Amino acid sequence: MTSPLPIRFACQIDSLEEPISGRLEDGDGRFVAFRGWIEFAVAITDMAREDVESTTTRGVSINERP
């Protein structure tokens, strides 16, 4: 499921050397650590998926417009 809403997160890059490493964190304090470009892509996907799921579980349909 994709989200029509923007997904905001902070990205901390610990190393620009290969493999890249760091962590993504959202405004709710959830974080996903990554090491390497593939894990970085998976971390972004996981963060987006968790954001969509948490929005849905709060009783708000992401398809409804305010």
Backbone torsions as a table, in degrees:
resi	resn	phi	psi	omega
1	MET	NA	135.4	177.1
2	THR	-101.7	157.3	-179.4
3	SER	-104.6	129.7	176.6
4	PRO	-79.1	-8.4	-178.8
5	LEU	-97.4	153.2	176.5
6	PRO	-66.4	148.2	177.3
7	ILE	-113.5	119.0	-176.7
8	ARG	-103.1	132.8	174.8
9	PHE	-153.9	159.2	175.7
10	ALA	-102.9	143.7	-179.8
11	CYS	-121.4	122.4	175.7
12	GLN	-107.3	117.1	177.5
13	ILE	-96.9	116.9	-178.8
14	ASP	-85.3	-25.0	-176.9
15	SER	-149.7	127.5	174.0
16	LEU	-90.4	-6.8	174.1
17	GLU	-73.0	158.1	177.1
18	GLU	-81.4	135.9	-3.4
19	PRO	-80.9	144.2	176.6
20	ILE	-62.5	146.4	177.9
21	SER	-148.1	158.1	179.1
22	GLY	165.5	-154.5	178.7
23	ARG	-152.6	150.2	173.8
24	LEU	-105.1	141.0	177.9
25	GLU	-138.6	137.1	178.1
26	ASP	-98.9	179.1	-177.6
27	GLY	-68.2	-15.9	179.3
28	ASP	-91.6	2.7	178.9
29	GLY	88.7	-0.6	176.1
30	ARG	-74.0	144.6	178.0
31	PHE	-141.5	156.3	176.7
32	VAL	-133.8	121.9	176.8
33	ALA	-85.9	153.1	178.5
34	PHE	-144.7	156.9	175.0
35	ARG	-145.5	111.6	-178.2
36	GLY	101.4	159.0	-176.1
37	TRP	-67.6	-35.5	179.2
38	ILE	-67.6	-44.4	177.6
39	GLU	-64.9	-32.1	176.1
40	PHE	-62.3	-46.1	178.4
41	ALA	-63.2	-41.2	178.8
42	VAL	-66.1	-39.0	179.2
43	ALA	-62.3	-42.6	177.4
44	ILE	-62.3	-44.5	179.4
45	THR	-62.9	-44.8	179.3
46	ASP	-63.0	-42.6	179.6
47	MET	-62.7	-42.0	178.4
48	ALA	-65.1	-43.0	-179.6
49	ARG	-63.7	-44.2	179.2
50	GLU	-63.3	-36.8	179.2
51	ASP	-64.7	-43.8	179.2
52	VAL	-65.2	-44.3	-179.2
53	GLU	-65.3	-41.0	-179.4
54	SER	-69.2	-33.5	176.4
55	THR	-65.9	-41.1	-179.4
56	THR	-68.7	-39.7	-177.6
57	THR	-73.6	-17.4	176.1
58	ARG	-80.9	5.7	177.4
59	GLY	85.0	14.2	179.7
60	VAL	-110.9	122.5	177.3
61	SER	-80.0	128.7	-178.6
62	ILE	-71.0	-13.1	179.7
63	ASN	-87.2	-11.9	179.6
64	GLU	-83.5	140.2	176.9
65	ARG	-102.8	136.4	179.4
66	PRO	-66.4	NA	NA
